[in-house]
Amino acid sequence: MKRWFSFLRMTYAEMIVPVVVALASLSVLLLFLLEKSPRWLLLAPVAGFLGANFWGWTTSFRRLRALEDLPLSRIASCPQGYARLEGEAGVFPGKPIYAPVSRAPCAWYHYTVVTFDSNGEVKDRTVDESIWSFSMRDASGECIVDPAGAQIIPARVDEYRDKFQHWVERSILAGDPISVIGNFATAAPDVGEEEIKFRVGELLTQWKRERTFSEAEWDGVRAQAHAQVMAEIAQEPPLAQNRIEKPADDRPFVVSGEPADQLERDLTIWAAIHAFLFVGGVATLAWLYFRYF
């Protein structure tokens, strides 16, 4: 039963635009009721809410179509371009990110905390979100996920509220299964000239500790160090870097902590909710038109 209500995790992202438009529309409606305003203002709030839910429906439907139409790929054999991957979220060694509340190593988090004064009025509001890339691994290989511009559906939502504070932590922890739809690209393995110079310099420093070279020997020593570094690179070439990120066009970019079947069901529910609200808005707009015009 809990899985059927998992779509509620997406409420904030799905309803933020309709709610903002609804509040703006309410202010316009109050202006119409309190003052002698032009009649067309009565239609403006409903038209705005109608447009917001049409946008919500088309967005949910496009993400749903992308999920249904794209075949699942493996990282090692994924074609370049728009693709769908599934795997486990991970963190990069030496650069741990910790969830603000649980302090667990995480790939991504979004944290909102609201504090209240003694009268229950909002005193302060803080929003913090991870912007760093994280890793994703399946049985075939590893990929970097750049979450900038993504519609992120968290695997976990923790919430707490008392008289003075209300916080919500949304997170994807290391090891959580994730599904990603976005633009996949593999960068050709390459070692830059600066990296080669750095490695040659390190090798020369090591050799200088072991013995002393005359000035006449230095040219040959440098050439020998350069040749050794190049031989090491040839023996252990750098791995190609896989990356999935926001497409250059307006196709959906989704990072989900839910399994594909659960995500498909949740997107279907939200598409239906927006469609229902849109139809209700059309009916209300028609009633107002024939009632007042």
Buried (B, 14 or more C-beta within 10 A) or exposed (E): EEEEEBBEBBEBBBBEBBBEBBEBBEEBBEEBEEEEBEEEBBBBBBBBBBBBBBBBBEBBBBBBEBBEEBEEBEBBEBEEEBBBBBBBBBBEEEEEBBBBBBEBBBBBBBBBBBEBEEEEEEEEEEEEEBEEBBBBBBEEBBBBBBBEEBBBBBBBBBEEEEEEEBBBBBBBBBBBBBBBBBBBBBEEEEEEEEEBEEBBEEBBEEBEEEEEEEEEEEEEBBEBBBEBBBEEBEEEEEEEBBBBBBBEEEBBBBBBBBBBEBBBBBBBBBBEBBBEBBEBBBEBBEEBEEEEE
